[in-house]
Amino acid sequence: MSIPRETLDSISEIYHENTKDRERVIPMDFGYAPATGPWHRAFKKYPHRPRLALSVPEPAASPGAEEVMRSRRTLRQFAGEPLTLTEVERLLYFTNGITGAVPLEGGTLPLRASPSAGALYPIEVYLAALSVDGLEQGIYHYEVEGNALEFVRPGSFGEEIFEITHRQEMVREASACLFMTAMFGRTKHKYGERGYRYVLLDAGHLAQNLYLESTALGLGCATIGGFLDDRANRLIGVDGLEESVLYMAVVGRVLSNGGEKV
């Protein structure tokens, strides 16, 4: 049942109503195309930037998955102590790394740690290394196919991120900040305007992985949905249209008293 247009009074309502799947506009023989073609092998790279290859971590024997899920909390207070490069490797790999592959005609389809609509994986991850042993301070891009960090720009950006996130004090105490961006075309070429819904869901899948891996490592994590979009995009060097920051997160060491958990 369609909602009369005159009752829609917000952009979100108009978008949601106009991207609903309906029988009268979907062919009876409609089916999702198989996971083939160049979009399923699309990996963003910075070929002319310094590159640091990361190791492929083995899954930890403990704690178990259910214990990690039960223990997951949002922490907004951190100790201000540096992370190790090994911890960063694990955070990136188990958030958005390639964890397997399936054979396809003409090649293979990489599989990742998180689900994605149509296996299109529109989300890219950037790391602001604020205090990480073994990493120069600056902005890095996680290059998924090669499991590597590409050094986008050097600099100490903690105060700028503090301002971008509406002066949230936890940013000043965090050791790393992750930016999750969307390359919308990867998903919209297949799903049209409805694809924007799927892109947002994909960002949520990645964020939950980040929470769970942070918990498994004994680290604190907090996601951030409120930030100055244009400034965040400029900071990491994306245009805000074809690729734009959707979600942010900070990670850091837990206070000795555990800090406030919500």
Rosetta blueprint (number, residue, H / E / L):
1 M L
2 S L
3 I L
4 P L
5 R H
6 E H
7 T H
8 L L
9 D L
10 S L
11 I H
12 S H
13 E H
14 I H
15 Y H
16 H H
17 E H
18 N H
19 T L
20 K L
21 D L
22 R L
23 E H
24 R H
25 V H
26 I L
27 P L
28 M L
29 D L
30 F L
31 G L
32 Y L
33 A L
34 P L
35 A L
36 T L
37 G L
38 P H
39 W H
40 H H
41 R H
42 A L
43 F L
44 K L
45 K L
46 Y L
47 P L
48 H L
49 R L
50 P L
51 R E
52 L E
53 A E
54 L L
55 S L
56 V L
57 P L
58 E L
59 P L
60 A L
61 A L
62 S L
63 P L
64 G L
65 A H
66 E H
67 E H
68 V H
69 M H
70 R H
71 S H
72 R L
73 R L
74 T L
75 L E
76 R L
77 Q L
78 F L
79 A L
80 G L
81 E L
82 P L
83 L E
84 T L
85 L H
86 T H
87 E H
88 V H
89 E H
90 R H
91 L H
92 L H
93 Y H
94 F H
95 T H
96 N H
97 G L
98 I E
99 T E
100 G E
101 A E
102 V E
103 P E
104 L E
105 E L
106 G L
107 G E
108 T E
109 L E
110 P E
111 L E
112 R E
113 A L
114 S L
115 P L
116 S L
117 A H
118 G H
119 A H
120 L L
121 Y L
122 P L
123 I E
124 E E
125 V E
126 Y E
127 L E
128 A E
129 A E
130 L L
131 S L
132 V E
133 D L
134 G L
135 L L
136 E L
137 Q L
138 G E
139 I E
140 Y E
141 H E
142 Y E
143 E E
144 V L
145 E L
146 G L
147 N L
148 A E
149 L E
150 E E
151 F E
152 V E
153 R E
154 P E
155 G L
156 S L
157 F L
158 G H
159 E H
160 E H
161 I H
162 F H
163 E H
164 I H
165 T L
166 H L
167 R L
168 Q L
169 E L
170 M H
171 V H
172 R H
173 E H
174 A L
175 S L
176 A E
177 C E
178 L E
179 F E
180 M E
181 T E
182 A E
183 M E
184 F L
185 G H
186 R H
187 T H
188 K H
189 H H
190 K H
191 Y H
192 G H
193 E H
194 R H
195 G H
196 Y H
197 R H
198 Y H
199 V H
200 L H
201 L H
202 D H
203 A H
204 G H
205 H H
206 L H
207 A H
208 Q H
209 N H
210 L H
211 Y H
212 L H
213 E H
214 S H
215 T H
216 A H
217 L L
218 G L
219 L E
220 G E
221 C E
222 A E
223 T E
224 I E
225 G L
226 G L
227 F L
228 L L
229 D H
230 D H
231 R H
232 A H
233 N H
234 R H
235 L H
236 I H
237 G L
238 V L
239 D L
240 G L
241 L L
242 E L
243 E E
244 S E
245 V E
246 L E
247 Y E
248 M E
249 A E
250 V E
251 V E
252 G E
253 R E
254 V L
255 L L
256 S L
257 N L
258 G L
259 G L
260 E L
261 K E
262 V L
